[in-house]
Amino acid sequence: MYSRTSRGTAIKTMDVVFNMKVQLKCLKKRKWVQQYVSVLE
């Protein structure tokens, strides 16, 4: 039971880290798009 709980926590942590990485990628893309758009304007 303990190992199952700790594994669940590890999976949750991995999910959080993965989501943060995805959000960072999206933020960088959005920044790049904003810069591109501002250059066009």
C-alpha positions, 0 to 999 in steps of 0.5 A: 500500500505504501509503495503504491502511494509513493508511486502515485505521488511520483507520477503526480510529480512527473505530471506537474513537471511535464505540465510546467515544461509544456507551459514553458514551451507555450510561453516561449512560442507565444513570446516569439509570436508576439515579437513576430507580430510586433515586427510586422506591425 
